[in-house]
Amino acid sequence: MEALYKQEKISRTEVMEKIPELVEGVNIITDGGGKPVLQSILADELSKTGKKAVWIDVGNESSTYALASSDKALMEKVRVGRAFTAFQHLRMFEKIEEYIDEETEVVVAPNFTSIYLGSSIGRWEARELFEHAWEKLIDLVESYELKLLVSLEEKSSEMSHVVINDAKRSVEVEKTSEGLSYSSEDFRTEFYSGKTFFQTTMAYWEKVVG
């Protein structure tokens, strides 16, 4: 009975996970939930490991309000750099290794392709800058065995296809009446909770009860 009870507790803990764990390499987030999706995923990851992150921002995704809304302690664990042009974005990734140390576990790169797709420079030059920045980032992630959390605003451009092809995990995020729902090949949110409620799905009980 004791062994069966312990196994039941493990199963419930596993299915009560609301946010998927990041894997080493490229983790793509397709965001349909708005802020603070990336912040929530990052806060969940760092709370488990106690490590730190470097965030190269585009579009003010790393606003103080958004970071604090997920976890006030998150701001102390994240180094933030902001880029406003394609050239600045590339320069950030050329220098990012200076900010990586043994405590760094995650690199966050929101809206990675948007700054190149929306640039006023020529199409081919934008493509070259993007490829250089992405290659720098992938080399860094592989060299330091990091987890890369990257988001895409769209998935149809040639640049986006490059990112998607390098992905180890792809997570779709959807805003529901119960909260944010995350889904990937091996994960789906089946448990929602707030200050005064919790909500489960039928799939949750099928896994718990068997």
Order of alpha helices (4+ residues) and beta strands (2+ residues): alpha-beta-alpha-beta-alpha-alpha-beta-alpha-beta-alpha-alpha-beta-alpha-beta-beta-beta-beta-beta-alpha
